Amino acid sequence: MTTFALIHGGGGSSFDWHLLEAELRDRGHDTVAVDLPMSDPRAGLWDYADTVVQAIGERRPLVVVAHSWGGFVGPLVCARVEAAALVLVTAMIPSPGESPEEWWERSGYQTSGIEDEYELYFNDVPRDLADRVLAHDGPLAEKMSMDRASGEPWPLAAWPEVPTRYLLCRDDRLFTPEFVRRHVQERLGITPDELPGGHMVPLSRPGELAAYLAQVPPTG
């Protein structure tokens, strides 16, 4: 049995993982999905990471899974605890000293021009499910106060020594495949794995994502 620590993206919550958690548990694994302290204006990146670390406790073997903005947090968790692997799911990849708000320009990101949140984030999620997630996460997003975390330089001097995989979602309209392939090669020097699905793949394809994660070797 592997424990999967699930780190949500900006404006999201642990609820974003609920379908994936069910799939992983059906496969005999344990999950820890954490709400990051995004409503606390005093919280910095290490505070976000330590929230996850405290929730993990002594569970091992551990695979850390970071989605979207959570890419800034996942490696910090791996610097705090022994993890068998880190999996970045259509995530931002930080560089030392780069803040999340600087990432957009420094990474060479270019917007798709899509502004409708259903089309941008939930393009392959059933509308009723997307509505439920937005109804849950929306009030939390309204309370977000991430100025410190978003403006804080990423504190590691180098990537943590943990086996790292990146999952590209071929139907993602926020982080498009063309951008991600280049970004992953430039920042990590690896080739991403690929699955169909949009940016919110834990909601649109939880079974396929669970099957992918379940074959990540819990060694390292």
PyMOL commands that set and color helices and strands:
alter all, ss='L'
color gray80, all
select helices_A, chain A and resi 14-26+45-56+68-72+74-80+100-106+117-121+127-142+147-151+177-188+201-204+206-214
alter helices_A, ss='H'
color red, helices_A
select strands_A, chain A and resi 3-7+30-34+62-67+85-89+164-169+193-195
alter strands_A, ss='S'
color yellow, strands_A
deselect
rebuild
show_as cartoon
